[in-house]
Amino acid sequence: MAPALCPAPAACLEPRPAYRGPLHCLVTVAREEGLRGLYKGSSALLLREGHSFATYFLSYAMLCEWLTPAGHSRPGE
């Protein structure tokens, strides 16, 4: 049954990890791709997360302002 599931045993083996750890990953990417390689993909991250954080902080600020009684500097005082 095993040969039917995996006709070539070498193809079924998991490849070795490219990096030994986070520091090795950082050093390898910096060495092979330069400083630009460390920031690759950050523009997509900013597009994805930017509006989420803006909405979160805006709603938090508005909620704090709404819950703060007149004449107080913070909610709960």
PALOVEX-572368 format. One record per atom (N, C-alpha, C): x, y, z; atom name. Coordinates in Angstrom, 1 decimal. Example, Ala and Ser with C-alpha at 12.3 -4.5 7.8 and 13.67 -1.06 7.14 Angstrom:
// residues 2
+--------+--------+--------+------+
|   east |  north |     up | atom |
+--------+--------+--------+------+
|   13.2 |   -5.7 |    7.8 |    N |
|   12.3 |   -4.5 |    7.8 |   CA |
|   13.2 |   -3.3 |    7.8 |    C |
|   12.8 |   -2.2 |    7.1 |    N |
|   13.7 |   -1.1 |    7.1 |   CA |
|   12.9 |    0.0 |    7.9 |    C |
+--------+--------+--------+------+
This chain:
// residues 77
+--------+--------+--------+------+
|   east |  north |     up | atom |
+--------+--------+--------+------+
|    0.8 |   -1.2 |    0.0 |    N |
|    0.0 |    0.0 |    0.0 |   CA |
|    0.9 |    1.3 |    0.0 |    C |
|    2.0 |    1.2 |    0.7 |    N |
|    2.8 |    2.4 |    0.8 |   CA |
|    3.4 |    2.8 |   -0.6 |    C |
|    3.8 |    1.9 |   -1.5 |    N |
|    4.2 |    2.4 |   -2.8 |   CA |
|    3.2 |    3.1 |   -3.6 |    C |
|    1.9 |    2.7 |   -3.4 |    N |
|    0.8 |    3.3 |   -4.2 |   CA |
|    0.6 |    4.8 |   -3.7 |    C |
|    0.9 |    5.0 |   -2.4 |    N |
|    0.7 |    6.4 |   -1.9 |   CA |
|    1.9 |    7.3 |   -2.2 |    C |
|    3.1 |    6.7 |   -2.3 |    N |
|    4.3 |    7.5 |   -2.6 |   CA |
|    5.2 |    6.7 |   -3.6 |    C |
|    5.0 |    6.9 |   -4.9 |    N |
|    5.8 |    6.1 |   -5.8 |   CA |
|    7.3 |    6.4 |   -5.8 |    C |
|    7.7 |    7.6 |   -5.4 |    N |
|    9.1 |    7.9 |   -5.3 |   CA |
|    9.4 |    8.3 |   -3.9 |    C |
|   10.0 |    7.5 |   -3.1 |    N |
|   10.2 |    7.8 |   -1.6 |   CA |
|   10.9 |    9.1 |   -1.4 |    C |
|   11.8 |    9.5 |   -2.3 |    N |
|   12.6 |   10.7 |   -2.1 |   CA |
|   11.7 |   11.9 |   -2.2 |    C |
|   10.6 |   11.8 |   -3.0 |    N |
|    9.7 |   12.9 |   -3.3 |   CA |
|    8.8 |   13.2 |   -2.0 |    C |
|    8.6 |   12.1 |   -1.2 |    N |
|    7.7 |   12.2 |   -0.1 |   CA |
|    8.4 |   12.7 |    1.2 |    C |
|    9.7 |   12.8 |    1.1 |    N |
|   10.5 |   13.3 |    2.3 |   CA |
|   10.4 |   14.8 |    2.4 |    C |
|   10.3 |   15.3 |    3.6 |    N |
|   10.2 |   16.7 |    3.7 |   CA |
|   11.5 |   17.3 |    3.5 |    C |
|   11.6 |   18.5 |    2.8 |    N |
|   12.9 |   19.1 |    2.6 |   CA |
|   13.4 |   19.7 |    3.9 |    C |
|   14.7 |   19.8 |    4.0 |    N |
|   15.3 |   20.4 |    5.2 |   CA |
|   15.0 |   21.9 |    5.2 |    C |
|   14.8 |   22.5 |    6.4 |    N |
|   14.5 |   23.9 |    6.6 |   CA |
|   15.6 |   24.7 |    6.0 |    C |
|   15.3 |   25.8 |    5.4 |    N |
|   16.3 |   26.7 |    4.8 |   CA |
|   17.1 |   27.5 |    5.9 |    C |
|   16.5 |   27.7 |    7.0 |    N |
|   17.1 |   28.5 |    8.1 |   CA |
|   17.1 |   27.7 |    9.4 |    C |
|   18.2 |   27.9 |   10.2 |    N |
|   18.3 |   27.2 |   11.4 |   CA |
|   17.6 |   27.9 |   12.6 |    C |
|   17.2 |   29.2 |   12.3 |    N |
|   16.5 |   29.9 |   13.4 |   CA |
|   16.3 |   31.4 |   12.9 |    C |
|   15.6 |   32.2 |   13.7 |    N |
|   15.3 |   33.6 |   13.3 |   CA |
|   16.6 |   34.4 |   13.0 |    C |
|   17.6 |   34.3 |   13.8 |    N |
|   18.8 |   35.1 |   13.6 |   CA |
|   19.5 |   34.6 |   12.3 |    C |
|   19.6 |   33.3 |   12.1 |    N |
|   20.2 |   32.8 |   10.9 |   CA |
|   19.4 |   33.3 |    9.6 |    C |
|   18.1 |   33.3 |    9.7 |    N |
|   17.2 |   33.8 |    8.6 |   CA |
|   17.5 |   35.3 |    8.4 |    C |
|   17.6 |   36.1 |    9.4 |    N |
|   17.9 |   37.5 |    9.3 |   CA |
|   19.2 |   37.8 |    8.6 |    C |
|   20.3 |   37.1 |    9.1 |    N |
|   21.6 |   37.2 |    8.5 |   CA |
|   21.7 |   36.8 |    7.1 |    C |
|   21.1 |   35.6 |    6.8 |    N |
|   21.1 |   35.1 |    5.4 |   CA |
|   20.4 |   36.0 |    4.4 |    C |
|   19.2 |   36.5 |    4.8 |    N |
|   18.5 |   37.3 |    3.9 |   CA |
|   19.2 |   38.7 |    3.7 |    C |
|   19.8 |   39.2 |    4.8 |    N |
|   20.5 |   40.5 |    4.7 |   CA |
|   21.8 |   40.3 |    3.8 |    C |
|   22.4 |   39.1 |    3.9 |    N |
|   23.6 |   38.9 |    3.1 |   CA |
|   23.3 |   38.6 |    1.6 |    C |
|   22.2 |   37.9 |    1.4 |    N |
|   21.9 |   37.5 |    0.0 |   CA |
|   21.1 |   38.6 |   -0.8 |    C |
|   20.2 |   39.3 |   -0.1 |    N |
|   19.3 |   40.2 |   -0.8 |   CA |
|   19.6 |   41.7 |   -0.3 |    C |
|   20.4 |   41.9 |    0.7 |    N |
|   20.7 |   43.2 |    1.1 |   CA |
|   19.6 |   43.7 |    2.1 |    C |
|   19.7 |   45.0 |    2.4 |    N |
|   18.7 |   45.6 |    3.3 |   CA |
|   17.3 |   45.6 |    2.7 |    C |
|   17.2 |   45.8 |    1.4 |    N |
|   15.9 |   45.8 |    0.8 |   CA |
|   15.2 |   44.5 |    1.0 |    C |
|   15.9 |   43.4 |    1.0 |    N |
|   15.3 |   42.1 |    1.2 |   CA |
|   14.6 |   41.9 |    2.5 |    C |
|   15.1 |   42.6 |    3.5 |    N |
|   14.4 |   42.6 |    4.9 |   CA |
|   13.1 |   43.2 |    4.9 |    C |
|   12.9 |   44.2 |    4.0 |    N |
|   11.6 |   44.9 |    4.0 |   CA |
|   10.7 |   44.5 |    2.8 |    C |
|   11.0 |   43.4 |    2.1 |    N |
|   10.2 |   43.0 |    1.0 |   CA |
|    8.9 |   42.5 |    1.6 |    C |
|    7.8 |   43.0 |    1.0 |    N |
|    6.5 |   42.6 |    1.5 |   CA |
|    5.9 |   43.6 |    2.5 |    C |
|    6.6 |   44.5 |    3.0 |    N |
|    6.1 |   45.5 |    4.0 |   CA |
|    5.1 |   46.4 |    3.4 |    C |
|    5.1 |   46.7 |    2.1 |    N |
|    4.1 |   47.6 |    1.5 |   CA |
|    2.7 |   46.9 |    1.5 |    C |
|    2.7 |   45.6 |    1.3 |    N |
|    1.5 |   44.8 |    1.3 |   CA |
|    0.9 |   44.8 |    2.7 |    C |
|    1.8 |   44.7 |    3.7 |    N |
|    1.4 |   44.6 |    5.1 |   CA |
|    0.8 |   46.0 |    5.5 |    C |
|    1.4 |   47.1 |    5.1 |    N |
|    0.9 |   48.4 |    5.4 |   CA |
|   -0.5 |   48.6 |    4.8 |    C |
|   -0.7 |   48.1 |    3.5 |    N |
|   -2.0 |   48.3 |    2.9 |   CA |
|   -3.0 |   47.4 |    3.6 |    C |
|   -2.6 |   46.3 |    4.1 |    N |
|   -3.6 |   45.4 |    4.8 |   CA |
|   -3.9 |   45.9 |    6.2 |    C |
|   -2.9 |   46.4 |    7.0 |    N |
|   -3.1 |   46.7 |    8.4 |   CA |
|   -3.3 |   48.2 |    8.6 |    C |
|   -2.9 |   49.1 |    7.7 |    N |
|   -3.0 |   50.5 |    8.0 |   CA |
|   -4.4 |   51.0 |    8.3 |    C |
|   -5.4 |   50.6 |    7.5 |    N |
|   -6.7 |   51.1 |    7.8 |   CA |
|   -7.3 |   50.4 |    9.0 |    C |
|   -6.9 |   49.2 |    9.3 |    N |
|   -7.4 |   48.6 |   10.5 |   CA |
|   -7.0 |   49.3 |   11.8 |    C |
|   -5.7 |   49.6 |   11.8 |    N |
|   -5.2 |   50.4 |   13.0 |   CA |
|   -5.8 |   51.8 |   13.1 |    C |
|   -5.9 |   52.4 |   12.0 |    N |
|   -6.6 |   53.8 |   12.0 |   CA |
|   -8.0 |   53.7 |   12.5 |    C |
|   -8.7 |   52.7 |   12.1 |    N |
|  -10.1 |   52.5 |   12.6 |   CA |
|  -10.1 |   52.2 |   14.1 |    C |
|   -9.2 |   51.4 |   14.5 |    N |
|   -9.1 |   51.0 |   15.9 |   CA |
|   -8.8 |   52.2 |   16.8 |    C |
|   -7.8 |   53.0 |   16.4 |    N |
|   -7.4 |   54.1 |   17.3 |   CA |
|   -8.4 |   55.3 |   17.2 |    C |
|   -9.0 |   55.5 |   16.1 |    N |
|  -10.0 |   56.5 |   16.0 |   CA |
|  -11.2 |   56.1 |   16.8 |    C |
|  -11.7 |   54.9 |   16.7 |    N |
|  -12.9 |   54.5 |   17.6 |   CA |
|  -12.5 |   54.5 |   19.0 |    C |
|  -11.3 |   54.2 |   19.4 |    N |
|  -10.9 |   54.2 |   20.8 |   CA |
|  -10.9 |   55.7 |   21.3 |    C |
|  -10.3 |   56.6 |   20.5 |    N |
|  -10.3 |   58.0 |   20.9 |   CA |
|  -11.7 |   58.6 |   21.1 |    C |
|  -12.5 |   58.2 |   20.1 |    N |
|  -13.9 |   58.7 |   20.2 |   CA |
|  -14.7 |   58.2 |   21.4 |    C |
|  -14.5 |   56.9 |   21.7 |    N |
|  -15.1 |   56.2 |   22.8 |   CA |
|  -14.6 |   56.8 |   24.1 |    C |
|  -13.3 |   57.1 |   24.2 |    N |
|  -12.8 |   57.7 |   25.5 |   CA |
|  -13.4 |   59.1 |   25.6 |    C |
|  -13.5 |   59.9 |   24.5 |    N |
|  -14.0 |   61.2 |   24.6 |   CA |
|  -15.5 |   61.2 |   25.0 |    C |
|  -16.2 |   60.2 |   24.5 |    N |
|  -17.6 |   60.0 |   24.8 |   CA |
|  -17.9 |   59.6 |   26.2 |    C |
|  -17.0 |   58.8 |   26.8 |    N |
|  -17.2 |   58.3 |   28.2 |   CA |
|  -16.6 |   59.2 |   29.2 |    C |
|  -15.8 |   60.2 |   28.8 |    N |
|  -15.2 |   61.1 |   29.8 |   CA |
|  -16.2 |   62.2 |   30.2 |    C |
|  -16.5 |   62.3 |   31.5 |    N |
|  -17.5 |   63.3 |   31.9 |   CA |
|  -16.9 |   64.7 |   31.7 |    C |
|  -17.8 |   65.7 |   31.6 |    N |
|  -17.3 |   67.1 |   31.4 |   CA |
|  -16.5 |   67.5 |   32.6 |    C |
|  -15.4 |   68.2 |   32.3 |    N |
|  -14.5 |   68.7 |   33.4 |   CA |
|  -13.5 |   67.7 |   33.8 |    C |
|  -13.4 |   66.5 |   33.3 |    N |
|  -12.4 |   65.5 |   33.7 |   CA |
|  -11.5 |   65.3 |   32.5 |    C |
|  -10.3 |   64.8 |   32.9 |    N |
|   -9.3 |   64.6 |   31.8 |   CA |
|   -9.3 |   63.1 |   31.3 |    C |
|   -9.8 |   62.2 |   32.2 |    N |
|   -9.8 |   60.8 |   31.8 |   CA |
|  -11.1 |   60.1 |   32.2 |    C |
|  -11.5 |   59.1 |   31.6 |    N |
|  -12.7 |   58.4 |   32.0 |   CA |
|  -12.5 |   57.8 |   33.4 |    C |
|  -13.5 |   57.8 |   34.2 |    N |
|  -13.4 |   57.2 |   35.5 |   CA |
|  -12.9 |   58.1 |   36.6 |    C |
|  -12.5 |   59.3 |   36.4 |    N |
|  -12.0 |   60.2 |   37.4 |   CA |
|  -13.2 |   60.9 |   38.0 |    C |
+--------+--------+--------+------+
